[in-house]
């Protein structure tokens, strides 16, 4: 190595000074000088001293700065994504609420339309029932007058021959005989040409009680001339067989033509 080479050269130079001739000494001196120059020329420059040791915080500072910057960018991206998701969620919720409101409004409109249709149908039914009741009440008012309104001596004048017979029947309940007597009474009136008005008292409790009270009979049919009781089917049948039915009706003011009762 260099150290050993340097030592050997120094040793050879010293020997040449003490033992050899001047020429050799001079030659050795030149060789030594050249060797020194070569050695000094080839000696490397001193290595620079290392910088003072850095603390772990200083060493990690750039990494931390980069990490902080990266984390900040991630946070910004995350916040932006979260805001977009929140806006999208709000849009969806608003659409759902709008759909719910629209559905509720449609249901309310349907209910109102259905109620209006039902009310219109009921109105038509009520008007039809009112007309039917009015017509029926007109017949009842014509058939039944206030008790005592027609009191007084009966005459055979033309003005007193405008009264009509009323047959009170019931379309609900009753024995089979009651329905048969009703049919036979109407047939008898048709055969004899006796004008009459039929009134069903199935749903008219007040009228039913009144005619029962006036006639003293509980079974139907019952025949009246206005508020005057004439008789039951058995009475009419008996008078018809005796030839007295038309006379009795004329006496009540019923305008009937003379016709054979048989």
ZISUL-V310236 format. One line per field, one symbol per residue. psi: psi as a letter, one per 40 degrees, with the letter a starting at -180 (. if undefined). A space follows every 10 residues. Layout:
BEGIN
psi->???
END
This chain:
BEGIN
psi->addddddddd dddddddddi iddddddddd dddddddddd dehiihhiii iihiidddde dddddddddd dddddddddd dddddddddd dddddddddd dddddddddd dddddddddd dddddddddd dddddddddd dddhiihede iihhifidde feiiihhhih ehaiiddddd dddddddddd defhiihhhh edegdddddd dddddeidii ihhihbehhd aadddddddd defedddddd deehgiihih e.
END
